[in-house]
Amino acid sequence: MTANALVPLDQLDSMAASFAKGRLFGDKNKDQILSLLMLAHAEGVHPVTAMRDFDIINGRPAKKAEAMHRSFIAAGGKIEWHKLDDTCADATFSHDQGGSARITWDMERVKKAKIANEAMYAKYPRQMLRSRCISEGCRTVFPAATSGLYEPGEVKGMEPVAEKDMGPADVVLATLEQIEAMEKAIKEFGIEKTALLAKAEINDLAEMPSADVAKAILWIRKQAAK
């Protein structure tokens, strides 16, 4: 299997179950892992590589700074470090398609930003500042290297997302990436969208609960196999 080979959804589902059971990549449930694998798979990333390079922090997907760094360099980007120590991470990021930008993160900026996980910056200042610098630099010059995500330290510092009141229970709806994954499956397997909407008893894919997306795509696949 090549790194960007198409992996059938049932295999992704099986891998997600194995990863969740083995806990080799942390304590994540099967649904979280499957969503992560689907997100990475859309970018041609092998499931095992996805588990190494991506993460789930407080229910949010994240891409590790080292993985952003690798993606940036692999795409032809260059990073020149001017300073990297416990007080400051200062580097110039350049890419033929995105130009160049000098990004600086120091403890003063961390305090000014009122980052929630400030304790980690006190314990591992150089590593945390470096990760912030890499994430912002890659996002500024060549956004594709971030896969549209933030690095784990940034996600940990984000304020909790307020859930919408959907009635007797709070329901987290499908993300844009999950909606796109369902649209892709509908098109790929030739299933009428109205059939899925009727099955889920919703009027639009945006109303699909996030936790039900993987089941919906499996249903689409099973319908196509009939």
Order of alpha helices (4+ residues) and beta strands (2+ residues): alpha-alpha-alpha-beta-beta-alpha-beta-beta-beta-alpha-alpha-alpha-alpha-alpha-alpha-alpha
